[in-house]
Amino acid sequence: MIRDCKNDLCFKDIYFSYNDIQNRKEICNNLNLTVKKGNFTSIIGPSGSGKTSLLKMISGLINFTKGQITFENKKISEIFHEITLVQQNIALMPWLNVYQNIALGKNNSNKNFHIEMTRVIKDVGLEGFANLFPYQLSGGMLQRVAIARALLFKPRLLLLDEPFAALDNLSREIIGTEL
C-alpha cells in the first residue's frame, strides 16, 4: 500500500516489460512502493529480475508503460536533472584524465569548483591519481571516478547500480562511509 509520498520516492501502479518479436519479459506488474527519503535503500534480487530496469525508469533512461513515479511530490519526468545514476558499466572518456572525467558536464566557472573537486577526489580515495588516464587505473579506481562524478553534482537522488562490485573491501568501506 502506498503511503503519503510528500518527501519520498514513490511508485504507483507501475507496469513495465521488455517486448520484442520473440520474447516478452515482464519486469513490473502493478508495482506500488514507497522509499523513504534520506535512507540508503538496497534492491536485492537475482540477475535479470529488473533491478537495473527499475533504476533506469527512475532516472528516465527507459519509460514505463503505465503508472507514476514521484520524488518529493514531483513527477520524475520533471526532475531528471536532479537525479544521478551510476551504472554498472563505467562511462569514462579514455582521452580525459581522472580530474577531467570527474568534472565532465559540470559547470566549472564557480569560484569554488577546484575546492569541490579536491574534496570529492579525496573523499573517494583518488588523491594523487587526478592526472592519470582510465587505462592506467584498476577496475575499482574506475568505479571511484564514476562515483566521484556523481557526488560532484550533489544530486537530490543518487542511484547506484552495483556500485561496489569492482571495489576491494577497504575501498568499499571508504566509499560506503562517504555515501
N, C-alpha and C positions, 0 to 999 in steps of 0.2 A: 504494500500500500504506500502510495506516495504521500509524504508529509509536506508541511509548509516548506516551500523552496526559496524563501526570501534571500538567503545568502549562500545557498548550496548549489552543487551541480546536480541537476535533476533530469531524469529520463522519464518521459511519459508516453506510454503506448508505442514504443519504438519497434519498428519492423525493418529488417534488413536481410537480404540474401544475395548471394552471388549467383548469377544466371548466365549460362552460355548454352550453346546449341545442344550439348550432350549432358551437361550436369547442372544441378541446382543445389546449392549449399545454403541452407537456412542458418543464419547467424543469430538473429534476434527475432523473437516472436512475442510481441506484446510485452516488451521489457519495461518495467517500472522500477526505478531505483533512485535513491537519494544518497549522495555522497556529501558528508558534512564538510563545509569549508574549513580550511586550516588543518585538516587531518592528512596524514600520509596514508593513502589507501592503496592496497595491492589487489590486483585482479589475478586470480590463480586458475589455471586450467591447462589441459593437455594441448599439445601442438594442434593447430587447426580448429580450435574451439571458438575463435573470434576475438581474442584479447586485443590483437593489433588492429583489427577492423573497428572495434569499439573506440580505441584511441584515435583512429583516423576519422571516425564520424565526429568525435568531439572537436578535433582540430580542423574540421572542414575539408579534409583531403578526399573523403568519399561522402556521398549523400545517402541518407537512409530513405526507405520507401515511404514510411508513414510515421507519424508521431512528432514529438518535440523534445529538444534538449535545451535546457536553460542553465545559465550560471549567473548567480546574483540577480535573478529575476529578468535577465535579458536573454533573448534567443541567441544561441551560439552563432548564428549567421551574422549577428550584429557586432560581435566582439572577437572575431577571428584574430585580429591584430594584437589581442591581449592574451593569447594562448600560444604556448610554445610546446612543440612535440620533439623530443629527442628520439629518433628512430633507431632500430637495431642496426641498420646499415648506415654507417657514418658517412655523411656527405661533406667531405673536406675537399678543398681545391688543392691539387698537388703542386701547383706553382706558387702557392702562398705559404708563408711560414706560419708557425703556431699563432703568433700575435695577430697577423693579418687574417687568419682563418677565424679566430675568435671575434675579431672586430667586424667581420664581413656583414654588411647590411645594417650596421649600427651607425647612426649619425655621430661622427666624432668631432663635431665643431664645438661641443660642450667643453668648457674650460677644465672640467674635472674628469674628462674622458680618460686621460692617461692614468690618473689615480684609480679610477674604477677598473681599468684593465689590469693594473698591477695587483689590485686586491683580488680580483677573480682568478687571475693566474696563480697567485699564492694559495688561494682557498682550495683549488683543485690539485695542488701539488705539482705545478708545472714551472716553478721558479727555475731559472737557468736554462729553460728549453724554448723560450719565446722565439728565438731566431732559427730553430730547426724546422725542416720541412716534413710533411707527412711520411715520406719514405724512410725518414731517419727515426721514426717513433715506433714503439711497441703498440700492440693492439689496445692495451689498457690506456696508454697515453693518448692514443687517437680518440678513445671514448671520452677521456677527460677534456680534450679540446672541445668536443661536441657539447658536453655538459657545461663547460665554461661559457661557450657562446650563448647557450640557453639562459644561464644565470645572468649574463651581462644585460639581457633585455628586460630583466626584472618582470617576468610575466605575472599576471594575476592568477593564471592557472598553468602549472607546469606538468606536462605529461611525459612519462619516461617509459619507453618500450624496452624492457630488459636492459636497463642502463648499467648494471653491474656485471653483465655476462663476461666481458673481456677483462675485468679488473681482478687483480690479486687481492688477497684478504686484507692486507694493510690499506691498499687504495680504496677498497670498498668501505672500510671503516672511516677513512678521511672524507670521502665524498658523501657517505651517508650522514656524517655529522654536519657537513656543510648544508646538505639539503634539508 
